[in-house]
Each structure stands twice: as structure tokens, then as C-alpha cells.
Amino acid sequence: MPRYFFHIFDREKLTDEDGTTLANREEARAHAITIAGEILRDAGRKFWTGNEWRLLVTDETGANVCRVRFLVDDIALS
């Protein structure tokens, strides 16, 4: 089975050196959403910095599979 790598960009790059073995690209995309949700949940208020947060999924060859991006702005509603 192929190995996929989940790199996180949040002010600095956190490189996934180990990767995760998954059946295919579809499974890698689903896993990316799960990881993103867990990280955002655990970050809580720390996520409200106005910085863009990204998770980039690559395959064993280094080719991009997908990217998950979030940008949160605290906008007061009138």
C-alpha cells in the first residue's frame, strides 16, 4: 500500500517524516480532513491568530495529493 505524508504549515512547517500507509488517494484525502479537524479542535483559541493554516498531503514520490487550508478572521458583526 502507498504511503502518504501530511505536512502542516502554521507559521512554520511541520514536516511529516514518517507518513501513513493508506489504500489510495481517496483515503488520504479523507484522512487529511480527519487530521485537520482534530488539530483545529485541539488548538481552540490559539487558532484565532489571523494566520493561514495549511495541511499538504504528498505521496511517496513527493507529488501533491491535496491541500486543506483555513484562514480565520475575527469579524465583529453589527
C-alpha positions, -999 to +999 in steps of 0.1 A: +000+000+000+012+035-007+025+059+020+012+095+023+027+124+041+008+151+060+028+183+063+014+212+084+021+249+078+013+272+106+038+300+108+064+272+104+065+240+085+060+207+104+072+180+081+057+145+084+089+123+081+071+090+087+040+092+067+009+069+069+002+039+049-033+041+032-050+022+004-054+051-021-056+089-027-093+089-016-083+075+017-055+100+020-079+129+014-104+116+040-075+112+065-064+148+058-099+161+068-098+140+100-064+153+109-074+189+102-105+186+123-085+171+153-058+198+151-083+227+148-104+213+177-073+209+199-060+244+190-090+261+204-085+299+208-049+296+196-062+292+161-076+328+161-044+344+151-054+356+116-027+334+100-034+309+073-032+272+084-025+245+058-021+208+056-004+195+025-007+158+016+021+143-006+027+108-019+058+087-017+072+105-048+067+139-033+038+147-056+010+168-041-022+149-035-044+176-018-043+206+004-066+217+032-065+254+041-081+275+068-079+313+074-099+326+104-107+363+108-125+375+139-150+399+124-175+417+147-210+416+134-232+448+137 
